[in-house]
Amino acid sequence: MDKKSKKCPHAFYERGSWYHRTKILQEDYSVKYGKTGGFSSDVEAEKAYRKHMAEFEQAMEARFLVQGKDISLKDYLIYWFQSIFQTE
């Protein structure tokens, strides 16, 4: 039975341990979602979630600094349509 923590909103219990959701920034600026588990408590999972999200935000900032400019939603959607959507 899956359950969520009331005091830790990003932690959930599944298959005998606590988990949290993950985000991984891909080379094409898309985000891959997943989950990480094996935590013994919801508090531990929440703490790991906050650390993971700080690392994700840092990766996003670093990617934009390397590129040297901000990417607008319009630019990303044009890129996505031309390189990903049209190939499928």
Residue pairs with C-beta under 8 A, 6 or more apart in sequence:
2 12
2 13
2 14
3 12
3 13
4 11
4 12
4 13
5 11
5 12
5 13
5 18
5 42
5 45
5 46
7 42
7 43
8 42
8 43
8 45
8 46
9 46
10 20
10 21
10 45
10 46
10 49
10 50
11 18
11 19
11 20
11 39
11 42
11 43
11 45
11 46
11 49
12 18
12 19
12 20
12 45
13 19
13 42
14 37
15 37
17 37
17 38
17 39
17 40
18 37
18 39
18 40
18 41
18 42
18 44
18 45
19 35
19 36
19 37
19 38
19 39
19 45
20 35
20 36
20 37
20 39
20 45
20 46
20 48
20 49
20 52
21 33
21 34
21 35
21 49
22 33
22 34
22 35
22 36
22 52
23 31
23 32
23 33
23 52
23 53
23 56
24 31
24 32
24 33
24 34
24 56
25 31
25 56
25 59
25 60
25 63
26 32
28 79
28 83
28 84
29 63
29 71
29 76
29 79
30 80
36 48
36 52
37 45
39 45
39 48
64 70
64 71
